[in-house]
């Protein structure tokens, strides 16, 4: 499962409305979202990447468990919706499944929301839905394969900097911001993000790194921070000459990568006189889908895992 993205410009407004729970977005907000998509080329490749991730995970998982594995993709806010994926699974006679969200860190507001959609879809199927055994993966934020994949991309991004002195480069790990009221609960999201970043920083041998958020919603309520665009202007005072953005809370190229980092964060870096780089997205790379196949295999109780 993944967040979803509009397939065409005509889909942007209904997509936005779905995110808002059926409420009408303002014309100004719709125009701004369309502008952002136009800047990155009109559409996002998220759906195609998620389908490729699913195919790759299924291929590796089939090797690990020595059983037939079929991948199904469901999106939260755009077609193919989660309910449609559940419908297809039941129509195909699937009786056991692993549910996996393409987000490493757990929050009741993020991954918890996906599983609410799953539960509703199953309930709407009545007895058919009740007959499906579903194994839920809630997080995989420190899985060794995931951390190793991030560390490889960190080392590559740092090696590509013109600023070769590692003492002058700051890595900023980012994830999607969520409403700040989250911090008043025992929700693990901020802790999971910190643990993911610390593990990747150690694996990559980083000297300078910190955690920030990105892509906060345009609402009147406070969101978790600091935002990466607030952090970047402070880096020259710390002696930094370069900044590397590492979106460790995201697994695929989409609007929040191409615009929020490659445009907005890059502009902030240039204004501050800093060299800017971003780690390559995981997408459907073999090291990443193999790691998630191991995550899925571990979710199957009593399943013998046969690694090649």
PyMOL commands that set and color helices and strands:
alter all, ss='L'
color gray80, all
select helices_A, chain A and resi 10-19+27-39+46-65+82-91+111-124+127-130+144-159+166-168+180-184+189-204+228-238+255-258+260-271+286-298
alter helices_A, ss='H'
color red, helices_A
select strands_A, chain A and resi 96-99+133-136+169-176+209-214+242-246+275-278
alter strands_A, ss='S'
color yellow, strands_A
deselect
rebuild
show_as cartoon
